[in-house]
């Protein structure tokens, strides 16, 4: 594969640095001075994933890490991962991890 487009690399780095920001395809595309469709095409071409699926994976990975802190509620974990509610986190978590955040938390402490 050829070298990654620096615009896409910068967005990936930004997401990984702080996934709590309100990232939307439209905002990111505008920030890069690209049309929404061009940004979506370029992101998929460069990463083999959609922008939204990449963002979900980064947020869920962060949630998995934060769930080891039993002092944080699921709602607090959700907010620290950029979700507006625990429902959004739960939906994406189940889609990627095939478990609810609370079941995942219980299973990590039973090992």
N, C-alpha and C positions, 0 to 999 in steps of 0.2 A: 504494500500500500504506500502511496506517496505521502509526503509530509503533510501533517494536519494544517488546515487553514488557520492562521493565527487568530482570526476573529472567533472561530468556533472554540479553539483552545482557550481563549480568554474567558469565554462564557462558561465553559466547563470548570475552569479554575475558580471562577467567581461563585458558581453553585456549590462547589465542594468546600470553599472557604466559609460561605454563609448561606446555607439553604433556607434560612428563615425569611429571606426577602420575598416580596410578592412578585415572583417571576411569572410573566405571561409571554406567550409567543409574540404577541403584538408589541409589547414593550421592549423585549430583547431585540426583535427585528428592527424596530425604530432606533434603538441605541446603536445598532451596527449599521444603520442607514441602508437596510435591505428591506425589500417587500416581505410581507409575512410568508408568502408562498416560497420565495427564493430562500429565505432563512430556513424554513422547514425542510426544503429539498437539500440544501447544503448541509444542514445538521445530520440528516439521515444518511446522506452520501458519505460523510466523514466518520460517523460513529456507528452506523448500521442500526441506530435506534432513533425513535422520535424524541424530540425535545422533552415532551411531557413524560415519556417512559423513563428517560434518563433522570429527570428531576425526581420522579417517584422513587426510583432505586436509591438515589443519594439520600433522600429523606428517610426512607425505611431503614437504610443502613445506619443512619444516625440514631433513629429510634431504637434499633436493636441494642446499640451501645448504651443509650440512656436508660433503657428498661432494666439494666442491671442495678441502677440506683433505686432501691425500694422506697426512698423518701419522696420520690417524684410520683405524682399521680399520672395516670394515662393521659389526662387532659394537659397536664404540664409538659409531658413528653411531646405531645402533639404540637403544642405551641412552640416549643423549642426546636421543632423540626419544620416549622413553617406552615403548619395546618391551622385552620381557623377553629377546628373542633376535633374532638376525639373520634367522631364518626368518620371524618375524612381519613385520618390516620388508620383507623381500623379497616376501612375499605381497601386502601392500598396495601396495608400490611398483609391482610388475608390473600390478596391477589398475588403478592410476591413471595411471602413466607409460608403461605397455606396454614396459617394459625392466627388466632387473635393475639393482640398485644398482651393481654392478661395471661393467656395460656402460654405464650412464649416466655413471659416473665417467670411464671411458675416452673416451667420446664428447665430454665437455666439455673434455678436455685435448688432443684432436686437432683442435680448431677453430683 
